Amino acid sequence: MPQSALPRLSGDCPRRCLHCWARALSLCAALGSVELHDLEKLGKETRFASKESLFSEDENASKVYSLTQGVARLYRLLPDGRRHIVGFALPGDFLGTTLSDRYSFSADAITPIVACRFSKEGFSRFADDKPNMLRRMNEFEVRELHLARNQMLLLSSRSAEQKVALFLIGWRDRIARLGEEPKTLPLPMKRRDIADFLGLTIETVSRTFTQLEREKVIINVPKGFRLLNLARAEALAWT
């Protein structure tokens, strides 16, 4: 993920927020320098090691998080004990907002994570009188609905090859949104995570990755992949 800072601005402004490269992707993009100063006083930069929990399903939803570095796994536990992954969070994503007083899913770190942590109540009060931020929050909600719709498509009556192809294209698009289009796209999550996200078995996911490589659609590399034939991948995903 990019580590470059935004250009330093003059004035009595917070360094951390102004130099955060993820700001342009996050809710904070709607704020001016003075508002950023006020927001930074409300939040605390928090670090999570790989596998560490940010919050758990049904826990009191007292905190919200703005991711600035790393990848998080979002999941629910089903009544039979199985895990259903509902998504993967990237820098710029905002986690923990809910109308309920309890979190509706769990979040933990796939890679080491840096996030700005705010009290839910304090953040809500801060945003209430800022129309630009409320509009930005609405845009995020629309995007989340779009991602939820995409997952419904992934879990619908599609073949394993279609599901994996659609997942890889979607992941490529999300990485590109961070301002990167590397030849090798990182896949920090495990095959089991992808399987739990797509509603497949780990064996099926591994076999499908091998099949896509055999068909010269991708090349599998350690902790990532290279997309060789985007047109073919899109054809597989949307057929």
N, C-alpha and C positions, 0 to 999 in steps of 0.2 A: 504494500500500500504506500502511496506517496507520503513523504515525511516533510516536504518543503513547507515553509511558513509563508503566510501572506505578507505583503510588503508592510513594513513598520510605518505607522502613522504618527504624526506629532500630536502633542496635546496631553492633557491629564487623562489618559485612557488606560484600561487594563492591558497588560502585555499578553497575558495568556490567551484571552479571547481574540485579540487582534491578530495574533500570530498563529492561530489555529487554522490549519489548512482545510479542515472539515467544515468550517463555519459556512462557506458558500453552499454546502449541501444540506445544512441543518435548519432548524427553526430560527436559529440566530441570524440567518441571512436577512431577515426582515427588520433587524434592529440597527439603529445608528450607534455611533461611538458612545454617547452619553447613556443610552439604554443598555448597551453592552456592559458599561461600567456598573450599572445598577444590578444587572443580571449576575455578573461575576461575583458580586458580594453575597448573592443568595446561594451560590453553588460551591461545590468542592470537587476538585479533580481527584478522581478515585481510580486506582489500578486494581485489576483482577488478574490473577495467574490463570494459566490454562487449566480448565476443568473446574474453576471456582465459580460458585453460584452468585449471580447478581440478585435474584429474588426467586421465590418459589410460589407455585400455584396455591391459591387459597390463603397465602400469607397476607397480613395487613398491608394494603397498598399505600404506604406512607411516602415512598420515594419514586421519583422519575429520573430517567437517565438519558443523556445525549451522548451517543458513541462518537468518539473522535479517532480511535485507532482500534483495530482488531475485528474479529468476527465472533458473533454470539449465536448460540443455538436456542431456539424458542420451541417449547414442547409442552404437551399435556400428557398426563398418565390416564390411560383408559381404565374402565372398571375391572377389566381382566388382568391388569398389571402391565399390559403392553404400552409402549411409548409411541405417541404420535407427534412427529415434528411438524410444527405449523409454519416454520420459516427460519431463515438465517438473517441476522442483522449485520449491517455493514456500517462503516463510518458515515455519519450524517443521519442515521436512524434514531428515532426517539422512542424509548421504551418505558412502559409502566403506566401509561395513561389508561384509565378505565373509569367508567361511570360507577362501578361498584366500589365497595371499600376493601375488596379482596382482589389480588391478581388473578387473572383468568388463565394464565399459563406460567410456566417456569422459564427462566433464562439463565444460561451458564456460558462460560467462556470457552470457545473452541481454541482460540489463540490468546495470548496475553492481550488484555483489553485496557484501554484508557477511556474513561467516561466522565462527563460532568454530572454530578449527582445533586438533585434538588429535592427539597421537601415538596410533596405533591400540593399541599395547601399553599405554600409560599409561591410556587411557580404559577398556580392558577390565579392567585391574586395579582401577580406581576403581569400576566398576559391579559387579564380582563379588560384593561383600559387601553390596549394597544391593537387597533384594528389591523395593522399590517401583520402582526404576529398571529392574530386570530385567523386571518385569511391564509397565512402560511400553514397553520395547523389544519385548516380545512383541506388544503392541497395534500397534506400528508395523509389525511383520512381517506381521501379519494384514491391516492396511490395504494394505500393498504387494501382498500376494496378491490382494486385492480389485481394486486398480488393474490388476494384470497380467491378471486375469480380464476386466476391462472392455476392455482392449486386445485380448484375443483375440476378444471380441465385435465390436470395431471392425474387425478384420481378417478376420472371417468373411464368409460370402457375403451381404453386405448391399449395397444400392445406395449410390452416392456421397452422395445426399441423406440417407440414414439414418445413414451414418458421420459426416457433418459435423454433423448435428443432435445425435447422441449425444455427440460431442466438445464441442459448445458447451454442452450441458446439464451435462456433467461439469465443464467449466471454470467455469461459473457456480457450481456447488455448492462447488468448491474455493475460489473467491474469497469466497463467503459464509462459509466456515469461518474465514476470517481476520478475521471480524467486520465485513465490509463487504457491502453490497448496493447498489452504485451503479447509477444508471440506465444509465450507459455502462460496460460491462465491458471492461477492458483486454485486448488481445491483443498482447502485446509480441513474440511470435514471428512470423516471416515466414510467408507462405502456403506457401513451400517446406518449412518446418519442419512445418507441419500436414500437408502432403502426405506427407512422409517418415514421419510418425507414423501416418497412416491407411492407408498403402499405396496412395496415389493419385498421379496426376500433378498438378503445380502448376496446369496448365490446367483440370483437372477440379475442383479445389478452388475456384479463382477463379470458374468457371462456376456451381458449386453455391452459393457465397455470393450471387452475383447472383440466382440462381433463388429462394433463400430470401427475399431482399429483395423480389423481384417478388411473391411469395406473401404478403408482409406478415408473415412470421414474425420477421424481424430487420430492423434498419436498420444498414447498414455505415457506420462513421465512421472517421476516421483513427486507426489503432492500436487499434481496438476495435469493439464492436458493441453495439446495444441489442436486447434480446429483447422483441419486441412481443407474441408469442403463445406463452406457455410450453406451454399445452395442445396446441397444434398441433405444436410442436417435439417434445414427448414422444410424441405420436401417430406422428410420422414416425420417431422413433428406435426405437420398440419395436414397430412394425407387423411 
